[in-house]
Amino acid sequence: MAQNYTFNASLSMTANSATGYTQTQSGSFTLPIVGVDQIASGRIDCATGSDATIMAAPGVGRIIYVKNMDDTSSLEIYEGASTDNDLIGVLKPGEFLFTIIRGTGTTTARGTSNAVTAEYFAVEIEV
């Protein structure tokens, strides 16, 4: 049975220069999420040459967070199979991706030069 949720997000960033200049940015938003049929989370090993599924094909779209947990290799994130060339992002070691994807393709990931462990969280959205 589909569930309804509210997604609340906030982010604050501060940059400091060696000369004493400081810049701070922050923001937040609330997104009602209705008709959730899928929630996926955990860690997955993403080999080179094959796709690891982050979330199976949603009805409309999803909110997705993926972090590259590897120390040396990059991680590629795709909308659909990697052979479809629908590249969402390339994450260097320690980097993360957080976005909303409107589309029904399965979200997949693969390591670029070695197997990479990815941490992920994805929620299907219908709005």
For each residue, the residues with C-beta under 8 A, 3 or more apart:
1:
2: 34 35 36 37 126
3: 35 36
4: 32 33 34 35 36
5: 32 33 34 36 123
6: 30 31 32 33
7: 30 31 32 33 63 123
8: 28 29 30
9: 28 29 30 31
10: 26 27 28 29
11: 26 27 28
12: 24 25 26
13: 24 25 26
14: 22 23 24
15: 22 23 24
16: 20 21 22
17: 20 21 22
18:
19:
20: 16 17
21: 16 17
22: 14 15 16 17
23: 14 15
24: 12 13 14 15
25: 12 13
26: 10 11 12 13
27: 10 11
28: 8 9 10 11
29: 8 9 10
30: 6 7 8 9
31: 6 7 9 63 125 127
32: 4 5 6 7 127
33: 4 5 6 7 36 63 123 125 126 127
34: 2 4 5 126 127
35: 2 3 4 59 125 126 127
36: 2 3 4 5 33 39 123 124 125 126
37: 2 58 59 124
38: 55 56 58 62 122 123 124
39: 36 122 123 124
40: 54 55 56 120 121 122
41: 120 121 122
42: 119 120
43: 69 117 118 119 120
44: 52 53 54 109 117 118 120
45: 52 115 116 117 118
46: 52 75 109 110 111 115 116 117 118
47: 50 52 110 111 115
48: 110 111 112 113 114 115
49: 110
50: 47 110
51: 78 81 82 108 109 110
52: 44 45 46 47 108 109 110 118
53: 44 56 106 107 108
54: 40 44 64 66 77 106 107 108 109 118 120 122
55: 38 40 58 62 64 106 107 122 124
56: 38 40 53 106
57: 104 105 106
58: 37 38 55 61 62 104 124 125
59: 35 37 104 124 126
60: 102 104 124 125 126 127
61: 58 100 101 102 103 104 124 125
62: 38 55 58 100 101 107 122 123 124 125
63: 7 31 33 99 100 101 122 123 125
64: 54 55 97 98 99 100 101 107 120 121 122
65: 96 97 98 120 121 122
66: 54 75 77 91 96 97 109 118 119 120
67: 91 94 95 96 97 118 119 120
68: 73 74 75 91 92 93 94 95 96 116 118
69: 43 94 116 117 118 119
70: 73 75 93 111 114 116 117
71: 93 94
72: 93 114
73: 68 70 93 111 112 113 114 115 116
74: 68 90 91 92 93 111 112 113 116
75: 46 66 68 70 90 91 109 110 111 112 116 118
76: 82 87 89 90 91 109 110 111 112
77: 54 66 87 88 89 90 91 97 107 108 109
78: 51 81 82 84 86 87 88 107 108 109 110
79: 84 86 88 101 103 105 107
80: 84 86 105 106 108
81: 51 78 84 106 108
82: 51 76 78 85 87 108 110
83:
84: 78 79 80 81 105
85: 82
86: 78 79 80 105
87: 76 77 78 82 90
88: 77 78 79 97 99 101 107
89: 76 77 97
90: 74 75 76 77 87 112
91: 66 67 68 74 75 76 77 95 96 97
92: 68 74 95
93: 68 70 71 72 73 74
94: 67 68 69 71
95: 67 68 91 92
96: 65 66 67 68 91
97: 64 65 66 67 77 88 89 91
98: 64 65
99: 63 64 88
100: 61 62 63 64 125
101: 61 62 63 64 79 88 107
102: 60 61
103: 61 79
104: 57 58 59 60 61
105: 57 79 80 84 86
106: 53 54 55 56 57 80 81
107: 53 54 55 62 64 77 78 79 88 101 122
108: 51 52 53 54 77 78 80 81 82
109: 44 46 51 52 54 66 75 76 77 78 116 118 120
110: 46 47 48 49 50 51 52 75 76 78 82 116
111: 46 47 48 70 73 74 75 76 114 115 116
112: 48 73 74 75 76 90 116
113: 48 73 74
114: 48 70 72 73 111
115: 45 46 47 48 73 111
116: 45 46 68 69 70 73 74 75 109 110 111 112
117: 43 44 45 46 69 70
118: 43 44 45 46 52 54 66 67 68 69 75 109
119: 42 43 66 67 69
120: 40 41 42 43 44 54 64 65 66 67 109
121: 40 41 64 65
122: 38 39 40 41 54 55 62 63 64 65 107
123: 5 7 33 36 38 39 62 63
124: 36 37 38 39 55 58 59 60 61 62
125: 31 33 35 36 58 60 61 62 63 100
126: 2 33 34 35 36 59 60
127: 31 32 33 34 35 60
